Amino acid sequence: MRIPTPIQALSAAAALALLAGCSSGSAIAPGSQLQSHARSMSHGSSMANPVGQLKLSQHPSNAKHIASYDSCPASGTIEYVSDASNGAVDIFAGANFTSGETPCGVISGLSEPQGLAVSHHKLYVANTTGLDVLRFPRGATSPDMTYTDPSCSGQYPADVTVAKDGTVLATDIISNACSGGGISTWTAGGTLVGTFPNAAGANSYFLTIQKNNTVYYDDNTFSIYSVSCPAGACGAASSTGATMAFPGGLRSATGEDVVLDDQSATGGGALTTFETFPGSSASCPLGASDPVSYDFNHHDKKAFFADAGNFVATEVKYNDGSNTCAAVASVVMSGQPIGVALDVPGGL
């Protein structure tokens, strides 16, 4: 994703040097140097691929202090896009992006918001360097629930998803005191169920949960893993055998296919569909710079993704199993977009 705001002045060479350790595909357990970065500068919480890191270093800016507001419609489709560099989530109204569109609302005052999810018209934000997950009812600019995991002196949540029973699950890319990442889970009411370390000692990135409580997640071993997490009690994880060029967002498509947003796939990133593992059934290039994560509108077969390298959020046509993702429109972000989530009529 991005170099967190406190270290935007860090040189591209240094940023890429830290990421180079990921390119081997081996599990990386953050050592004392990375833990120091995590505590003092939050560097270990970054999930940008090298292109996204480089683009940010070429686009330095001080975080903009944007006042929260919400003039969005109370019903109908809206799109949330996290702006990690400005500590905000922008909200766009309508089923489609349009050229020159501006946000109808902004939730500000966040701390490197990255992965997003919507469940029952409530927005969940992985507030990474705030060390928590925040929940916002539709139309609200202040959270009505905060989910924290104090284990290992604080976890850095990177992505979030919600099970059908309301259980909240977040990937932790790093912590302040332990090696590697993991998954934190809570009841809907905010009670911590458990902390489940990454079995490979790696940094956990994105996740999705299916109707049978199977969770799929990716990490910096450049692989996808599965684990059963009924009511947030996760068991032992196993590798699916699926790999990618660089881990990105995961969603469950119609029929419970798993669709990966491979940030560094050929063609400017790609949405890769897995009907079975480990082989993919289709992969459509996105033509982006760093498409970090995305969300579906299943009703009209559209996907919306955050392009951190070009500082835009983009809408494409998507059919499950298709090898094409035709671009529809993009909206320009004031900072670096990372996460996307849709609130659609009738959606859970």
C-alpha positions in Angstrom: 0.0 0.0 0.0 1.8 3.2 1.1 4.5 4.7 3.1 2.6 6.0 6.2 2.5 9.8 6.5 5.1 10.2 9.2 7.8 8.9 6.9 6.8 10.3 3.5 10.2 11.9 3.4 11.9 8.5 3.5 13.8 7.9 0.2 12.4 5.6 -2.4 15.7 3.6 -2.3 15.2 2.9 1.4 11.5 2.0 1.0 12.3 -0.3 -1.8 15.2 -1.9 0.1 12.8 -2.8 2.9 10.3 -4.2 0.4 13.0 -6.2 -1.5 12.9 -8.7 1.3 9.4 -9.5 0.3 10.2 -10.3 -3.3 11.8 -13.6 -2.5 8.4 -15.0 -1.4 9.8 -16.2 1.9 8.1 -15.7 5.2 9.4 -12.5 6.9 9.3 -12.1 10.6 10.0 -8.4 11.4 13.2 -8.0 13.3 14.2 -5.4 15.8 14.8 -2.8 13.0 11.3 -3.3 11.6 9.7 -3.3 15.0 11.5 0.0 15.7 10.0 1.4 12.5 6.6 0.1 13.5 6.7 1.8 16.9 8.2 5.1 15.9 7.2 5.6 12.3 4.6 2.9 11.5 6.7 1.8 8.5 6.0 -1.8 9.0 2.3 -1.2 8.4 2.8 -0.3 4.8 1.5 -2.8 2.2 2.3 -1.0 -1.1 4.0 -2.8 -3.9 7.3 -1.3 -5.0 5.5 0.8 -7.7 3.1 2.3 -5.2 6.0 3.1 -2.9 7.9 4.8 -5.6 5.0 6.8 -6.8 4.3 8.1 -3.3 8.0 9.1 -3.0 7.5 11.1 -6.2 4.3 12.7 -4.9 5.2 14.1 -1.5 2.7 16.1 0.3 1.7 17.0 3.8 -1.5 15.4 5.0 -4.5 17.5 4.3 -6.7 18.3 7.3 -10.2 17.7 6.0 -13.2 18.4 8.1 -15.7 15.5 8.3 -19.1 16.0 6.7 -21.8 13.8 5.1 -24.3 15.1 2.6 -24.7 11.7 1.0 -28.1 10.2 0.3 -29.5 8.0 3.1 -30.3 5.2 0.6 -28.9 4.0 -2.7 -25.4 2.9 -3.6 -22.4 4.6 -2.2 -18.7 3.9 -2.5 -16.2 4.3 0.3 -12.5 4.8 -0.5 -9.9 5.1 2.2 -7.3 7.9 1.8 -4.4 6.6 3.9 -2.1 9.6 3.3 -4.8 12.1 4.5 -6.2 9.9 7.3 -9.7 9.9 5.8 -12.4 7.9 4.0 -14.0 9.6 1.0 -17.6 8.7 0.1 -19.1 8.8 -3.4 -22.8 8.7 -4.3 -24.4 6.7 -7.1 -24.0 3.3 -8.7 -21.2 4.5 -11.0 -18.2 6.8 -10.9 -18.4 9.8 -13.1 -15.6 12.0 -14.5 -14.9 14.9 -12.2 -17.0 13.5 -9.4 -16.3 14.8 -5.9 -17.1 13.2 -2.6 -20.5 13.7 -1.0 -18.9 13.0 2.4 -15.6 12.6 4.2 -14.8 10.8 7.4 -11.6 12.4 8.7 -9.3 12.2 11.7 -8.3 8.6 11.0 -4.8 7.1 11.3 -3.7 5.5 8.1 -7.0 3.9 7.2 -6.5 1.0 4.8 -8.8 -2.0 4.3 -12.6 -1.4 4.4 -15.7 -3.5 4.6 -19.5 -2.8 4.8 -22.0 -5.0 6.6 -25.7 -4.2 7.2 -25.0 -0.6 6.0 -22.2 0.0 8.5 -18.7 0.8 7.5 -15.7 -1.0 9.1 -12.3 0.7 8.8 -8.9 -0.9 9.5 -7.4 2.1 11.1 -3.9 0.8 10.8 -1.7 3.1 12.8 -4.5 3.8 15.3 -4.2 0.1 16.2 -7.9 -0.5 15.9 -10.9 -1.2 13.7 -13.7 1.4 13.7 -17.4 1.0 12.8 -19.4 3.8 11.3 -23.2 3.7 10.8 -24.2 5.0 7.4 -24.4 8.8 7.5 -22.2 9.1 10.6 -18.8 10.7 10.8 -18.0 9.3 14.3 -17.6 5.6 15.1 -20.2 3.8 17.2 -17.9 0.9 17.9 -14.1 0.4 18.3 -12.4 -3.0 18.1 -8.9 -3.3 19.6 -6.5 -6.1 20.2 -3.9 -5.3 22.9 -1.9 -8.5 22.5 1.7 -8.1 21.6 1.5 -4.5 22.9 -0.9 -3.6 20.1 -1.7 -5.0 16.6 -1.7 -3.0 13.3 -4.9 -4.1 11.5 -4.5 -4.0 7.7 -7.9 -5.3 6.4 -11.3 -6.2 7.9 -14.2 -8.4 7.0 -17.5 -9.3 8.8 -19.0 -12.8 9.1 -22.8 -13.4 8.6 -23.2 -13.7 12.4 -21.6 -10.3 12.9 -18.2 -11.5 14.0 -15.5 -9.0 13.0 -12.2 -10.3 11.7 -9.1 -8.3 10.8 -5.7 -9.1 9.4 -2.7 -7.8 11.5 0.3 -7.0 9.3 2.5 -6.5 12.3 2.4 -5.9 16.1 4.5 -3.8 18.4 6.1 -6.7 20.3 5.7 -10.0 18.4 7.1 -11.2 15.1 4.9 -11.6 12.1 1.2 -10.8 11.7 -2.0 -12.7 12.2 -5.8 -12.4 12.5 -7.7 -10.7 15.3 -11.4 -11.5 15.8 -14.2 -9.9 17.9 -17.8 -10.4 18.6 -20.2 -7.9 17.1 -20.3 -6.2 20.5 -16.5 -5.6 20.5 -15.3 -8.4 22.8 -12.0 -9.9 21.6 -12.4 -13.5 20.7 -8.8 -14.3 19.9 -5.5 -13.5 18.3 -4.2 -16.1 15.8 -0.6 -15.6 14.7 0.3 -16.2 11.1 1.4 -19.8 10.8 4.4 -18.9 8.6 5.5 -16.0 10.8 4.7 -13.7 7.9 2.8 -10.4 7.6 -0.9 -10.9 6.9 -2.4 -8.6 4.3 -6.0 -9.1 3.1 -8.9 -11.4 3.9 -12.4 -12.5 3.0 -14.8 -14.8 4.9 -17.4 -17.1 3.2 -20.8 -18.3 4.3 -19.4 -21.4 5.9 -17.0 -19.4 8.0 -13.9 -20.3 5.9 -11.5 -17.4 5.8 -9.0 -16.9 3.0 -6.1 -14.5 3.5 -2.9 -13.6 1.7 0.5 -12.5 3.1 4.0 -11.7 2.2 4.8 -15.3 1.3 2.8 -14.3 -1.8 0.4 -17.1 -1.2 -3.3 -17.6 -0.2 -4.2 -19.6 2.9 -7.5 -20.9 4.2 -8.6 -21.3 7.8 -12.0 -22.0 9.5 -13.1 -19.4 11.9 -16.6 -20.2 13.3 -17.7 -17.4 15.7 -14.2 -16.0 15.4 -12.4 -19.1 16.8 -9.8 -19.7 14.1 -8.2 -23.1 13.7 -5.0 -24.1 11.9 -4.4 -22.5 8.5 -3.4 -24.4 5.4 -2.0 -23.2 2.1 -4.3 -23.3 -0.9 -1.3 -23.5 -3.2 -2.3 -20.3 -5.0 0.3 -17.7 -5.4 0.5 -14.1 -6.8 3.0 -11.5 -7.9 2.1 -9.2 -4.9 -0.7 -9.7 -2.4 -3.8 -7.5 -2.7 -7.5 -7.4 -1.8 -9.6 -10.5 -1.6 -13.4 -10.9 -2.0 -15.9 -13.7 -2.3 -17.7 -13.6 -5.6 -21.0 -15.2 -6.6 -20.9 -18.9 -5.9 -18.3 -18.3 -3.2 -15.4 -18.1 -5.7 -12.4 -16.3 -4.3 -11.2 -13.3 -6.3 -7.8 -11.8 -5.7 -6.6 -8.3 -6.6 -3.0 -9.1 -7.6 -1.3 -5.7 -7.3 1.7 -6.6 -9.5 0.2 -9.0 -12.1 1.0 -8.5 -15.7 -1.2 -5.8 -17.3 -1.2 -3.3 -14.5 -2.5 -5.6 -11.8 -5.4 -8.1 -12.3 -8.5 -9.5 -10.7 -7.9 -13.3 -10.6 -10.7 -15.7 -10.0 -10.3 -19.0 -8.2 -13.2 -21.5 -8.6 -10.9 -24.2 -7.3 -7.4 -24.0 -5.9 -4.5 -23.7 -6.7 -5.2 -22.8 -10.4 -7.2 -19.7 -11.4 -10.1 -19.9 -13.8 -9.8 -16.4 -15.2 -7.7 -13.2 -14.8 -8.6 -9.8 -16.1 -5.9 -7.1 -16.3 -6.8 -3.7 -14.7 -4.3 -1.4 -16.5 -3.5 0.3 -13.2 -0.3 1.4 -11.5 -0.9 -0.1 -8.1 -4.4 -1.6 -7.7 -4.3 -2.3 -4.0 -7.8 -3.6 -3.1 -11.3 -3.5 -4.5 -15.0 -4.3 -3.9 -17.8 -5.7 -6.0 -21.2 -4.4 -6.9 -22.7 -7.8 -7.5 -26.0 -6.3 -8.7 -24.6 -4.8 -11.9 -21.4 -6.7 -12.3 -19.0 -3.9 -11.5 -15.8 -3.8 -9.5 -14.3 -0.7 -7.9 -10.6 -0.6 -7.0 -8.1 1.8 -5.4 -5.1 2.6 -7.6 -2.5 3.9 -5.1 0.1 4.5 -7.8 -2.2 6.8 -9.9 -4.1 8.3 -6.9 -7.5 7.4 -8.4 -10.3 5.0 -7.7 -11.5 3.2 -10.8 -14.7 1.4 -11.8 -14.5 -1.6 -14.2 -17.0 -4.0 -15.7 -16.5 -7.5 -14.1 -18.1 -10.8 -14.9 -17.2 -13.7 -12.7 -14.8 -15.9 -14.7 -14.2 -13.2 -17.4 -10.8 -12.4 -18.8 -11.6 -8.8 -19.4 -12.3 -5.9 -17.0 -13.3 -3.0 -19.2 -12.7 0.4 -17.6 -15.8 2.6 -16.9 -14.6 5.7 -15.1 -12.2 7.0 -12.5 -12.3 9.6 -9.8 -9.3 11.6 -8.6 -8.3 11.3 -5.0 -6.7 14.1 -3.0 -4.3 11.5 -1.4 -3.4 7.8 -1.8 -6.4 5.4 -2.0 -6.0 2.0 -0.4 -9.3 0.4 0.5 -12.7 0.2 -1.1 -16.1 -0.9 0.1 -19.6 -0.6 -1.3 -22.9 -0.1 0.4 -25.6 -1.2 -2.0 -29.4 -1.6 -1.6 -30.3 -5.0 -0.3 -26.6 -5.7 0.5 -25.4 -7.3 3.7 
